[in-house]
């Protein structure tokens, strides 16, 4: 009986108790009430907020009636229309407020569009696209003329590797007191130091004194490729000019053998992708130097990045080097042989070197023909040797892990063959004049 009484005391006599939480009793939640903004949208008849409302329709003005404006009030009145004032003519040209005329009214406007490649263009397909645009066949590696110069130990001097490493240290560590320096400063300083080392060979080869380096030269070349008008404009590179041109690298038999070779396409991508399409342009061919310049022949074009925000890929850098080497050769060829398409009696050779401060790209371009419209016939030739490291790693402070020096400070993985190629490009063209 006592146990039954205790059980009756424990049994609930009223409504079920609700569990208590930290913020009061827990109330079972049902579905949330409909709000004006749910996935299905507002309920019918609900007003929309101001940023979703459609602007009121523009009331058409009746020509017979005069629109009442607040022009005479000299201040804005919301319920009156805005007055239309005529354009104020200053009577003189203000360059700060210049208003360009429409494209159709410009003197250089043409209905036929032109696709321009400039220094900011990045070809989507890289070298493959540049080969099609310039009607060129690719040859892997460097030509034998440059390899013979590179492998000849007579072109080296005592302490060459040490001086090159000092040039690397100057560009990376000694140019600035800060720990990190901009990459574009490193590239330009390293390029200048390497060119300075190459100029030391002038005492051995006096023909090197008949050259001149120009910074930020501007080149312009126009050609037609399968009924597409193309043009190369501008450059922010450094060019080495010489008094005498470079001799052809490929023989006549190698040039004639290019007739049987076919150009690789990249369908369905358009060949003009990433090129700037314009209708206001001038068809011109200019090497960037005035007539009578004592160093008229392009020798080598040097590319170094001017911006570190967007790093350029090696294949895009090679395509840019190829396009501007082709543009310099084409402008020179049209200045010598005219604008009529033809196979050149003496091909024009232009070299190019690009670097990001650590990796070097080497290119030799030979222009064999200016008949670029059709994909048949004789084609141009290009030799590319890319992704050549000058050094693997360089650090101003040692890398320490657990109080142990893992990598000491300095230059690691120095590649002397890369500078030998750089020097061979510089010495190319003077072997026959000094010997």
DRENDO-1510 file (C-alpha; in Angstrom, 1 decimal, always signed):
<recs>
REC; n; res; u; v; w
REC; 1; UNK; +0.0; +0.0; +0.0 .
REC; 2; UNK; +2.9; +2.4; +0.8 .
REC; 3; UNK; +4.5; +1.7; -2.5 .
REC; 4; UNK; +1.2; +2.3; -4.3 .
REC; 5; UNK; +0.8; +5.6; -2.6 .
REC; 6; UNK; +4.3; +6.7; -3.6 .
REC; 7; UNK; +3.6; +5.8; -7.2 .
REC; 8; UNK; +0.4; +7.8; -7.2 .
REC; 9; UNK; +2.3; +10.8; -5.9 .
REC; 10; UNK; +4.8; +10.5; -8.8 .
REC; 11; UNK; +2.1; +10.1; -11.5 .
REC; 12; UNK; +1.3; +13.4; -13.3 .
REC; 13; UNK; -2.1; +14.8; -12.4 .
REC; 14; UNK; -2.2; +17.9; -14.7 .
REC; 15; UNK; -0.9; +19.0; -18.0 .
REC; 16; UNK; +2.5; +17.7; -19.0 .
REC; 17; UNK; +5.4; +19.6; -17.7 .
REC; 18; UNK; +7.7; +21.4; -20.1 .
REC; 19; UNK; +11.5; +21.1; -19.8 .
REC; 20; UNK; +13.1; +24.2; -18.6 .
REC; 21; UNK; +16.1; +25.7; -20.4 .
REC; 22; UNK; +18.5; +28.6; -19.6 .
REC; 23; UNK; +16.1; +31.1; -21.2 .
REC; 24; UNK; +12.8; +29.7; -19.9 .
REC; 25; UNK; +10.5; +26.9; -20.8 .
REC; 26; UNK; +10.9; +25.3; -24.2 .
REC; 27; UNK; +8.0; +25.9; -26.5 .
REC; 28; UNK; +7.5; +23.5; -29.4 .
REC; 29; UNK; +8.0; +25.5; -32.7 .
REC; 30; UNK; +5.8; +25.0; -35.6 .
REC; 31; UNK; +6.3; +26.4; -39.2 .
REC; 32; UNK; +7.5; +29.9; -39.4 .
REC; 33; UNK; +4.9; +32.5; -40.4 .
REC; 34; UNK; +4.9; +33.7; -43.9 .
REC; 35; UNK; +7.2; +36.7; -44.4 .
REC; 36; UNK; +7.2; +39.3; -47.2 .
REC; 37; UNK; +10.5; +37.8; -48.5 .
REC; 38; UNK; +10.7; +34.1; -48.9 .
REC; 39; UNK; +11.9; +31.9; -51.6 .
REC; 40; UNK; +8.5; +32.0; -53.4 .
REC; 41; UNK; +8.5; +35.8; -53.3 .
REC; 42; UNK; +6.3; +38.3; -51.6 .
REC; 43; UNK; +2.6; +37.6; -51.0 .
REC; 44; UNK; +0.2; +39.0; -53.6 .
REC; 45; UNK; -0.6; +42.7; -53.1 .
REC; 46; UNK; +2.5; +43.4; -50.9 .
REC; 47; UNK; +4.3; +46.6; -52.0 .
REC; 48; UNK; +7.8; +46.3; -53.4 .
REC; 49; UNK; +10.8; +48.1; -51.9 .
REC; 50; UNK; +12.1; +51.2; -53.7 .
REC; 51; UNK; +15.1; +49.5; -55.2 .
REC; 52; UNK; +13.0; +46.8; -56.9 .
REC; 53; UNK; +10.3; +49.1; -58.3 .
REC; 54; UNK; +10.3; +49.9; -62.0 .
REC; 55; UNK; +10.9; +53.5; -62.9 .
REC; 56; UNK; +7.7; +55.3; -64.1 .
REC; 57; UNK; +7.3; +55.5; -67.8 .
REC; 58; UNK; +8.7; +58.5; -69.5 .
REC; 59; UNK; +5.9; +60.9; -70.5 .
REC; 60; UNK; +6.2; +61.9; -74.1 .
REC; 61; UNK; +6.3; +65.6; -74.6 .
REC; 62; UNK; +3.7; +67.0; -77.0 .
REC; 63; UNK; +5.3; +69.3; -79.5 .
REC; 64; UNK; +2.5; +71.8; -79.4 .
REC; 65; UNK; +2.8; +72.3; -75.7 .
REC; 66; UNK; +5.7; +74.0; -73.9 .
REC; 67; UNK; +7.3; +72.1; -71.0 .
REC; 68; UNK; +7.3; +74.0; -67.8 .
REC; 69; UNK; +10.8; +73.9; -66.3 .
REC; 70; UNK; +12.5; +75.6; -63.3 .
REC; 71; UNK; +14.9; +77.6; -65.5 .
REC; 72; UNK; +13.5; +80.9; -64.3 .
REC; 73; UNK; +13.6; +79.8; -60.6 .
REC; 74; UNK; +17.4; +79.4; -60.6 .
REC; 75; UNK; +17.0; +76.4; -58.3 .
REC; 76; UNK; +15.7; +72.9; -58.6 .
REC; 77; UNK; +12.0; +72.4; -58.2 .
REC; 78; UNK; +11.0; +68.7; -57.9 .
REC; 79; UNK; +7.6; +69.0; -59.7 .
REC; 80; UNK; +9.0; +70.9; -62.6 .
REC; 81; UNK; +11.0; +69.6; -65.5 .
REC; 82; UNK; +14.7; +69.9; -65.8 .
REC; 83; UNK; +15.8; +72.6; -68.3 .
REC; 84; UNK; +18.0; +71.7; -71.3 .
REC; 85; UNK; +20.8; +74.2; -71.7 .
REC; 86; UNK; +22.9; +74.5; -74.9 .
REC; 87; UNK; +26.5; +73.3; -74.8 .
REC; 88; UNK; +28.8; +76.1; -73.8 .
REC; 89; UNK; +31.5; +76.9; -76.4 .
REC; 90; UNK; +34.7; +78.3; -74.9 .
REC; 91; UNK; +36.0; +79.6; -78.1 .
REC; 92; UNK; +39.4; +77.9; -77.5 .
REC; 93; UNK; +40.6; +74.3; -77.2 .
REC; 94; UNK; +40.9; +73.0; -73.7 .
REC; 95; UNK; +42.9; +69.7; -73.6 .
REC; 96; UNK; +41.5; +68.8; -70.2 .
REC; 97; UNK; +37.9; +68.8; -71.6 .
REC; 98; UNK; +38.6; +67.4; -75.0 .
REC; 99; UNK; +35.6; +65.6; -76.5 .
REC; 100; UNK; +36.5; +63.2; -79.2 .
REC; 101; UNK; +34.4; +63.0; -82.3 .
REC; 102; UNK; +32.5; +59.8; -83.2 .
REC; 103; UNK; +34.6; +57.1; -84.8 .
REC; 104; UNK; +32.9; +57.4; -88.1 .
REC; 105; UNK; +34.0; +61.1; -88.3 .
REC; 106; UNK; +37.7; +60.5; -87.6 .
REC; 107; UNK; +40.0; +60.8; -90.6 .
REC; 108; UNK; +41.7; +57.4; -89.9 .
REC; 109; UNK; +38.4; +55.5; -89.7 .
REC; 110; UNK; +38.1; +52.5; -92.0 .
REC; 111; UNK; +35.3; +50.0; -92.4 .
REC; 112; UNK; +37.6; +47.1; -92.5 .
REC; 113; UNK; +38.7; +46.1; -89.0 .
REC; 114; UNK; +42.3; +45.6; -88.1 .
REC; 115; UNK; +43.6; +43.3; -85.3 .
REC; 116; UNK; +46.5; +44.8; -83.4 .
REC; 117; UNK; +49.1; +43.0; -81.2 .
REC; 118; UNK; +50.8; +45.4; -78.7 .
REC; 119; UNK; +53.0; +45.0; -75.6 .
REC; 120; UNK; +50.0; +44.2; -73.4 .
REC; 121; UNK; +48.6; +41.4; -75.6 .
REC; 122; UNK; +48.8; +37.8; -74.2 .
REC; 123; UNK; +48.1; +35.2; -76.9 .
REC; 124; UNK; +45.7; +32.6; -75.5 .
REC; 125; UNK; +47.4; +29.7; -77.4 .
REC; 126; UNK; +50.9; +31.0; -76.9 .
REC; 127; UNK; +53.6; +30.0; -79.5 .
REC; 128; UNK; +51.1; +27.9; -81.5 .
REC; 129; UNK; +49.0; +31.0; -82.2 .
REC; 130; UNK; +52.1; +33.1; -83.0 .
REC; 131; UNK; +53.3; +30.5; -85.5 .
REC; 132; UNK; +50.0; +30.7; -87.4 .
REC; 133; UNK; +49.8; +34.5; -87.3 .
REC; 134; UNK; +53.4; +34.8; -88.7 .
REC; 135; UNK; +53.3; +31.8; -91.0 .
REC; 136; UNK; +56.3; +30.2; -89.3 .
REC; 137; UNK; +57.6; +26.7; -88.6 .
REC; 138; UNK; +59.1; +25.9; -85.2 .
REC; 139; UNK; +62.5; +24.3; -84.8 .
REC; 140; UNK; +63.4; +23.0; -81.3 .
REC; 141; UNK; +66.7; +24.1; -79.8 .
REC; 142; UNK; +69.2; +26.7; -81.0 .
REC; 143; UNK; +70.8; +26.9; -84.5 .
REC; 144; UNK; +74.3; +25.4; -84.9 .
REC; 145; UNK; +75.9; +28.8; -85.4 .
REC; 146; UNK; +75.1; +29.8; -81.9 .
REC; 147; UNK; +75.9; +26.4; -80.4 .
REC; 148; UNK; +79.4; +26.6; -81.9 .
REC; 149; UNK; +80.0; +30.0; -80.2 .
REC; 150; UNK; +78.6; +28.7; -76.9 .
REC; 151; UNK; +80.8; +25.6; -76.9 .
REC; 152; UNK; +84.0; +27.4; -77.8 .
REC; 153; UNK; +86.1; +28.0; -74.7 .
REC; 154; UNK; +88.0; +30.8; -76.4 .
REC; 155; UNK; +85.0; +33.1; -75.7 .
REC; 156; UNK; +85.3; +32.8; -71.9 .
REC; 157; UNK; +87.4; +34.9; -69.6 .
REC; 158; UNK; +89.0; +34.3; -66.2 .
REC; 159; UNK; +86.5; +34.4; -63.3 .
REC; 160; UNK; +83.4; +34.4; -65.6 .
REC; 161; UNK; +81.2; +32.4; -63.3 .
REC; 162; UNK; +82.1; +34.5; -60.3 .
REC; 163; UNK; +81.3; +37.8; -62.1 .
REC; 164; UNK; +77.9; +36.4; -63.2 .
REC; 165; UNK; +77.1; +35.4; -59.6 .
REC; 166; UNK; +78.1; +38.9; -58.5 .
REC; 167; UNK; +75.7; +40.4; -61.1 .
REC; 168; UNK; +72.9; +38.2; -59.6 .
REC; 169; UNK; +73.8; +39.3; -56.1 .
REC; 170; UNK; +73.8; +42.9; -57.2 .
REC; 171; UNK; +70.3; +42.6; -58.7 .
REC; 172; UNK; +68.8; +40.6; -55.8 .
REC; 173; UNK; +70.6; +41.7; -52.6 .
REC; 174; UNK; +72.8; +44.8; -53.1 .
REC; 175; UNK; +70.6; +47.1; -55.1 .
REC; 176; UNK; +68.3; +48.0; -52.1 .
REC; 177; UNK; +68.7; +48.0; -48.4 .
REC; 178; UNK; +65.2; +46.4; -48.0 .
REC; 179; UNK; +64.8; +42.7; -47.7 .
REC; 180; UNK; +62.6; +42.4; -50.8 .
REC; 181; UNK; +62.9; +44.4; -53.9 .
REC; 182; UNK; +60.4; +44.6; -56.8 .
REC; 183; UNK; +60.9; +42.0; -59.5 .
REC; 184; UNK; +60.9; +44.5; -62.3 .
REC; 185; UNK; +63.9; +46.2; -60.7 .
REC; 186; UNK; +65.7; +42.9; -60.3 .
REC; 187; UNK; +65.1; +42.0; -64.0 .
REC; 188; UNK; +66.3; +45.3; -65.3 .
REC; 189; UNK; +69.4; +45.5; -63.1 .
REC; 190; UNK; +70.3; +41.9; -63.9 .
REC; 191; UNK; +69.8; +42.5; -67.6 .
REC; 192; UNK; +72.0; +45.6; -67.5 .
REC; 193; UNK; +74.7; +43.8; -65.6 .
REC; 194; UNK; +74.8; +40.8; -68.0 .
REC; 195; UNK; +75.0; +43.2; -71.0 .
REC; 196; UNK; +77.8; +45.0; -69.2 .
REC; 197; UNK; +79.7; +41.7; -68.9 .
REC; 198; UNK; +79.1; +41.0; -72.6 .
REC; 199; UNK; +80.5; +44.4; -73.5 .
REC; 200; UNK; +83.8; +43.4; -71.8 .
REC; 201; UNK; +84.5; +41.3; -75.0 .
REC; 202; UNK; +84.9; +44.5; -77.0 .
REC; 203; UNK; +88.6; +44.6; -76.4 .
REC; 204; UNK; +88.9; +41.1; -77.9 .
REC; 205; UNK; +86.4; +41.8; -80.8 .
REC; 206; UNK; +86.4; +45.4; -81.9 .
REC; 207; UNK; +83.3; +44.9; -84.1 .
REC; 208; UNK; +81.2; +44.9; -80.9 .
REC; 209; UNK; +81.8; +48.7; -80.7 .
REC; 210; UNK; +79.6; +49.1; -83.8 .
REC; 211; UNK; +76.4; +48.5; -81.9 .
REC; 212; UNK; +73.9; +50.5; -79.9 .
REC; 213; UNK; +71.3; +49.7; -77.3 .
REC; 214; UNK; +67.9; +51.5; -77.4 .
REC; 215; UNK; +65.3; +51.4; -74.6 .
REC; 216; UNK; +61.5; +51.3; -75.2 .
REC; 217; UNK; +61.8; +51.3; -79.0 .
REC; 218; UNK; +58.5; +51.5; -81.0 .
REC; 219; UNK; +58.0; +49.3; -84.0 .
REC; 220; UNK; +55.0; +49.1; -86.4 .
REC; 221; UNK; +54.3; +46.4; -89.0 .
REC; 222; UNK; +51.2; +45.6; -91.1 .
REC; 223; UNK; +50.5; +42.4; -93.0 .
REC; 224; UNK; +47.5; +40.3; -94.2 .
REC; 225; UNK; +46.9; +36.7; -93.2 .
REC; 226; UNK; +44.1; +34.8; -94.9 .
REC; 227; UNK; +42.2; +38.1; -95.6 .
REC; 228; UNK; +42.7; +39.2; -92.0 .
REC; 229; UNK; +44.5; +42.5; -91.6 .
REC; 230; UNK; +47.0; +42.3; -88.7 .
REC; 231; UNK; +49.3; +44.9; -87.2 .
REC; 232; UNK; +52.1; +45.0; -84.5 .
REC; 233; UNK; +52.4; +48.3; -82.6 .
REC; 234; UNK; +54.6; +49.6; -79.8 .
REC; 235; UNK; +57.1; +47.9; -77.5 .
REC; 236; UNK; +58.5; +48.4; -74.0 .
REC; 237; UNK; +61.6; +46.2; -74.7 .
REC; 238; UNK; +65.3; +46.9; -75.2 .
REC; 239; UNK; +66.8; +46.4; -78.6 .
REC; 240; UNK; +70.4; +46.0; -79.7 .
REC; 241; UNK; +71.1; +47.4; -83.2 .
REC; 242; UNK; +74.1; +46.9; -85.3 .
REC; 243; UNK; +75.7; +48.4; -88.4 .
REC; 244; UNK; +75.7; +45.1; -90.3 .
REC; 245; UNK; +72.8; +42.6; -90.4 .
REC; 246; UNK; +72.9; +39.1; -89.1 .
REC; 247; UNK; +73.6; +36.4; -91.7 .
REC; 248; UNK; +70.9; +33.8; -92.5 .
REC; 249; UNK; +70.8; +30.9; -90.2 .
REC; 250; UNK; +69.0; +28.4; -92.4 .
REC; 251; UNK; +70.4; +27.4; -95.8 .
REC; 252; UNK; +68.4; +27.7; -99.0 .
REC; 253; UNK; +67.6; +24.0; -99.0 .
REC; 254; UNK; +66.1; +24.3; -95.5 .
REC; 255; UNK; +64.1; +27.3; -96.6 .
REC; 256; UNK; +62.7; +25.4; -99.7 .
REC; 257; UNK; +61.9; +22.4; -97.5 .
REC; 258; UNK; +59.4; +24.5; -95.6 .
REC; 259; UNK; +57.0; +24.5; -98.6 .
REC; 260; UNK; +56.0; +20.9; -97.8 .
REC; 261; UNK; +55.4; +21.6; -94.1 .
REC; 262; UNK; +51.9; +22.5; -92.9 .
REC; 263; UNK; +50.9; +25.0; -90.2 .
REC; 264; UNK; +49.1; +23.6; -87.1 .
REC; 265; UNK; +45.7; +25.1; -86.5 .
REC; 266; UNK; +43.8; +25.4; -83.2 .
REC; 267; UNK; +40.2; +25.2; -84.3 .
REC; 268; UNK; +37.6; +26.2; -83.0 .
REC; 269; UNK; +39.5; +29.0; -81.3 .
REC; 270; UNK; +39.8; +32.1; -83.6 .
REC; 271; UNK; +43.3; +33.0; -84.6 .
REC; 272; UNK; +42.6; +36.6; -83.6 .
REC; 273; UNK; +41.6; +35.9; -80.1 .
REC; 274; UNK; +43.1; +38.4; -77.5 .
REC; 275; UNK; +44.0; +40.8; -80.3 .
REC; 276; UNK; +42.5; +44.3; -80.2 .
REC; 277; UNK; +40.0; +44.9; -82.9 .
REC; 278; UNK; +40.0; +48.6; -84.1 .
REC; 279; UNK; +38.5; +50.6; -87.0 .
REC; 280; UNK; +40.6; +53.7; -86.5 .
REC; 281; UNK; +44.2; +52.9; -87.6 .
REC; 282; UNK; +46.9; +53.6; -90.1 .
REC; 283; UNK; +48.6; +51.0; -92.2 .
REC; 284; UNK; +52.3; +51.7; -91.6 .
REC; 285; UNK; +55.6; +49.9; -91.4 .
REC; 286; UNK; +58.3; +51.5; -89.2 .
REC; 287; UNK; +61.4; +50.1; -87.5 .
REC; 288; UNK; +61.3; +52.8; -84.9 .
REC; 289; UNK; +64.4; +54.7; -86.1 .
REC; 290; UNK; +64.7; +57.5; -88.5 .
REC; 291; UNK; +66.3; +57.2; -91.9 .
REC; 292; UNK; +70.1; +57.6; -91.7 .
REC; 293; UNK; +70.4; +56.1; -88.2 .
REC; 294; UNK; +74.0; +54.6; -88.1 .
REC; 295; UNK; +72.8; +51.3; -86.5 .
REC; 296; UNK; +69.8; +50.4; -88.8 .
REC; 297; UNK; +69.8; +46.6; -88.5 .
REC; 298; UNK; +68.0; +44.9; -85.5 .
REC; 299; UNK; +70.1; +42.4; -83.7 .
REC; 300; UNK; +68.6; +41.2; -80.4 .
REC; 301; UNK; +65.5; +42.3; -78.5 .
REC; 302; UNK; +65.5; +41.9; -74.7 .
REC; 303; UNK; +62.3; +41.5; -72.7 .
REC; 304; UNK; +62.0; +42.0; -69.0 .
REC; 305; UNK; +58.7; +42.3; -67.1 .
REC; 306; UNK; +57.5; +45.8; -66.1 .
REC; 307; UNK; +54.7; +44.7; -63.8 .
REC; 308; UNK; +54.7; +42.1; -61.0 .
REC; 309; UNK; +50.9; +42.2; -60.3 .
REC; 310; UNK; +50.2; +39.8; -63.2 .
REC; 311; UNK; +53.0; +37.4; -63.9 .
REC; 312; UNK; +53.3; +36.4; -67.5 .
REC; 313; UNK; +53.6; +32.7; -68.3 .
REC; 314; UNK; +56.7; +31.4; -70.2 .
REC; 315; UNK; +54.6; +30.4; -73.3 .
REC; 316; UNK; +53.0; +33.8; -73.4 .
REC; 317; UNK; +56.4; +35.5; -73.1 .
REC; 318; UNK; +57.8; +33.3; -75.9 .
REC; 319; UNK; +54.8; +34.3; -78.1 .
REC; 320; UNK; +55.4; +38.0; -77.4 .
REC; 321; UNK; +59.1; +37.7; -78.2 .
REC; 322; UNK; +58.3; +35.9; -81.4 .
REC; 323; UNK; +55.7; +38.5; -82.5 .
REC; 324; UNK; +58.0; +41.5; -82.0 .
REC; 325; UNK; +61.0; +39.8; -83.5 .
REC; 326; UNK; +58.8; +39.1; -86.5 .
REC; 327; UNK; +57.5; +42.7; -86.5 .
REC; 328; UNK; +61.0; +44.1; -86.5 .
REC; 329; UNK; +62.1; +41.8; -89.3 .
REC; 330; UNK; +59.0; +42.5; -91.4 .
REC; 331; UNK; +59.3; +46.3; -91.0 .
REC; 332; UNK; +63.0; +46.1; -92.1 .
REC; 333; UNK; +62.1; +43.9; -95.0 .
REC; 334; UNK; +59.4; +46.2; -96.3 .
REC; 335; UNK; +61.8; +49.1; -96.0 .
REC; 336; UNK; +64.3; +47.3; -98.1 .
REC; 337; UNK; +62.2; +45.4; -100.7 .
REC; 338; UNK; +58.9; +47.4; -100.7 .
REC; 339; UNK; +55.3; +46.4; -99.8 .
REC; 340; UNK; +54.9; +43.9; -102.6 .
REC; 341; UNK; +54.7; +40.3; -101.2 .
REC; 342; UNK; +57.8; +38.2; -102.2 .
REC; 343; UNK; +60.3; +35.7; -101.1 .
REC; 344; UNK; +63.4; +37.5; -99.8 .
REC; 345; UNK; +66.6; +37.1; -101.6 .
REC; 346; UNK; +68.5; +37.5; -98.3 .
REC; 347; UNK; +66.4; +36.5; -95.3 .
REC; 348; UNK; +66.4; +38.8; -92.2 .
REC; 349; UNK; +67.4; +37.3; -88.8 .
REC; 350; UNK; +66.4; +38.9; -85.5 .
REC; 351; UNK; +67.2; +37.4; -82.1 .
REC; 352; UNK; +65.2; +37.8; -78.8 .
REC; 353; UNK; +65.9; +37.0; -75.2 .
REC; 354; UNK; +63.3; +37.2; -72.4 .
REC; 355; UNK; +63.7; +36.7; -68.7 .
REC; 356; UNK; +61.8; +37.1; -65.4 .
REC; 357; UNK; +65.0; +37.5; -63.4 .
REC; 358; UNK; +65.6; +33.8; -63.0 .
REC; 359; UNK; +64.4; +31.9; -66.1 .
REC; 360; UNK; +65.6; +32.8; -69.6 .
REC; 361; UNK; +63.9; +32.3; -73.0 .
REC; 362; UNK; +66.0; +32.3; -76.1 .
REC; 363; UNK; +64.6; +32.8; -79.6 .
REC; 364; UNK; +66.0; +33.2; -83.2 .
REC; 365; UNK; +63.6; +34.3; -85.9 .
REC; 366; UNK; +64.4; +34.2; -89.7 .
REC; 367; UNK; +62.0; +36.0; -92.0 .
REC; 368; UNK; +62.1; +34.2; -95.4 .
REC; 369; UNK; +59.0; +35.7; -97.1 .
REC; 370; UNK; +56.6; +38.6; -96.9 .
REC; 371; UNK; +53.9; +36.7; -98.8 .
REC; 372; UNK; +51.9; +35.8; -95.6 .
REC; 373; UNK; +48.3; +35.7; -96.9 .
REC; 374; UNK; +48.2; +32.1; -97.9 .
REC; 375; UNK; +49.4; +29.1; -95.8 .
REC; 376; UNK; +51.1; +27.5; -98.8 .
REC; 377; UNK; +54.6; +28.1; -100.1 .
REC; 378; UNK; +57.8; +29.1; -98.3 .
REC; 379; UNK; +57.4; +29.8; -94.6 .
REC; 380; UNK; +59.5; +31.5; -92.0 .
REC; 381; UNK; +61.6; +29.7; -89.4 .
REC; 382; UNK; +62.0; +30.2; -85.6 .
REC; 383; UNK; +64.3; +28.5; -83.1 .
REC; 384; UNK; +63.2; +28.5; -79.5 .
REC; 385; UNK; +65.1; +27.2; -76.4 .
REC; 386; UNK; +63.0; +28.0; -73.4 .
REC; 387; UNK; +62.9; +27.6; -69.6 .
REC; 388; UNK; +66.6; +27.9; -69.0 .
REC; 389; UNK; +67.3; +28.7; -65.3 .
REC; 390; UNK; +70.3; +30.9; -64.5 .
REC; 391; UNK; +70.0; +29.8; -60.8 .
REC; 392; UNK; +67.7; +27.6; -58.8 .
REC; 393; UNK; +67.4; +29.6; -55.6 .
REC; 394; UNK; +68.8; +32.8; -54.1 .
REC; 395; UNK; +68.1; +34.0; -50.5 .
REC; 396; UNK; +69.5; +36.9; -48.5 .
REC; 397; UNK; +69.0; +35.1; -45.2 .
REC; 398; UNK; +69.6; +31.5; -44.3 .
REC; 399; UNK; +66.7; +29.1; -43.9 .
REC; 400; UNK; +66.7; +27.8; -40.3 .
REC; 401; UNK; +64.6; +24.9; -38.9 .
REC; 402; UNK; +64.9; +23.8; -35.3 .
REC; 403; UNK; +68.1; +25.9; -34.9 .
REC; 404; UNK; +69.7; +24.1; -37.8 .
REC; 405; UNK; +70.7; +25.9; -41.0 .
REC; 406; UNK; +68.9; +24.1; -43.7 .
REC; 407; UNK; +69.9; +26.4; -46.6 .
REC; 408; UNK; +72.6; +29.0; -46.2 .
REC; 409; UNK; +72.3; +32.5; -47.6 .
REC; 410; UNK; +73.5; +33.0; -51.1 .
REC; 411; UNK; +72.9; +31.7; -54.6 .
REC; 412; UNK; +72.1; +28.0; -55.0 .
REC; 413; UNK; +72.1; +25.9; -58.2 .
REC; 414; UNK; +73.9; +28.3; -60.5 .
REC; 415; UNK; +73.7; +27.2; -64.2 .
REC; 416; UNK; +76.8; +28.5; -66.2 .
REC; 417; UNK; +75.3; +27.2; -69.5 .
REC; 418; UNK; +72.6; +29.8; -69.4 .
REC; 419; UNK; +75.0; +32.7; -69.4 .
REC; 420; UNK; +77.0; +31.0; -72.2 .
REC; 421; UNK; +73.9; +31.1; -74.4 .
REC; 422; UNK; +73.3; +34.7; -73.4 .
REC; 423; UNK; +76.9; +35.6; -74.4 .
REC; 424; UNK; +76.7; +33.5; -77.6 .
REC; 425; UNK; +73.6; +35.6; -78.7 .
REC; 426; UNK; +75.6; +38.8; -78.1 .
REC; 427; UNK; +78.6; +37.6; -80.0 .
REC; 428; UNK; +76.6; +36.2; -82.9 .
REC; 429; UNK; +77.4; +38.1; -86.1 .
REC; 430; UNK; +81.0; +39.3; -85.4 .
REC; 431; UNK; +82.9; +36.1; -85.9 .
REC; 432; UNK; +83.4; +36.7; -89.7 .
REC; 433; UNK; +84.3; +40.3; -89.3 .
REC; 434; UNK; +87.1; +40.0; -86.8 .
REC; 435; UNK; +88.7; +36.8; -88.0 .
</recs>
